[in-house]
Amino acid sequence: MAAHSHFGRSFQVFVCAGHEEMSHRAARGIMHRVMHEPDLVLCTATGSSPTRAYEMVADAWRNRADLTGRMRVIKLDEWGGLRPDDPATCETYLRRHLLGPLNIPEDRYLGFRGDAPDPEAECRHIADRLGTIGPIAMCVLGLGSNGHLGFNEPADALHPHAHVAQLSPESLAHPMVRGTSTPLTYGLTLGMADILHSKQVLLLVSGRHKRDVLRRLLDDRTVSTRFPASFLWLHQDVTCFCDADAAGE
């Protein structure tokens, strides 16, 4: 660990030398939480920032049902209109990097169906299920380039629970969907209250392209719906691991 900053009991920032060290510390945090709360609900973001951490957890705990046999996983968000087997979906990503290697069965996994014929009804279903199995014990998040968390995009007001979100240009430019032929306009996502009700938030920020948005989050510290990540300042337990490229000077 190159350096660390403490902004108080609720928000801790650890600057790691590189992406590998960041991922290692995040993986250890996930595994520590599961070992102390075996039937926890783990909320999982997708994208480049958490991928290596998930791989490390999968490598360490592959075929370890004694450790993973009770944990439950909920998907943070999904691209609207894509079939579950589309290679661009969060579904495909999670099954490849986490659900498959850890043998998480369907009855311990909850995820938005991107091609649901009625997206609003799908969000109500996810909200009802989360209300039954929740709260989320650990919520793994990335930091969007415009401050979005999941598909909670900058707006005049933010939705508290699972909802259909109109995607910003920043989200639509995400590498995950750059090659898809399906036109995308909306996503399905957990809401800000779902995130803030999590017992612990693990925020992973990697890459030079995230430097400005991370600096805005850490330097400004004002809460605004126009910068959804700022709501993490209201949470009681946030740990942020970033690499040196994201941290800058």
C-alpha angles and dihedrals in degrees: 000000000000098000142332139210129204117205092181135295094306104047122042125174123198119190112208128199093241147342093280094056091045090052093047093053091046092049091050090051092052093047093046091053093048093048091054095041107029096179095046126140109241116197112207131204121196134218137081098304099066099030099094091045090054090049090053092050090048093049093049097044105031108140091005100129088159087070103031102030095103105030118111127210130208123189114233097214147338140210110256120240098019122120114242092247094052107120090228095060127106085230093063091045095052095045090052099043105031121357097052099043092046094043094233105177126218093259090061096044129077121186140157115256103229095202096047108146090226108037093184091054090048090055091050089051092052091046091051093048093048089050087057101044101028167126102092111242098198126013116197111205140178123207116245118222090245093041097266121151112207102327093324093127128192108278144141089268134013127223115241099211142023110322147151110266130200105230123239122227087254092057093044089055092057113131091233092071101028093108101038118118093206114098109241126205106145143034137198117233147162112256134244094261090054089054095044092048090059113111092228135013122208110196117193120193122179137170139035090267088068095053098098096045092047091050090051091051095049101036102042102041093180118131117237136158085223088067106036095186088066088074088074086078086072093056122101098221122027124158116187121194115189133170125236092258091060094041095051114181 
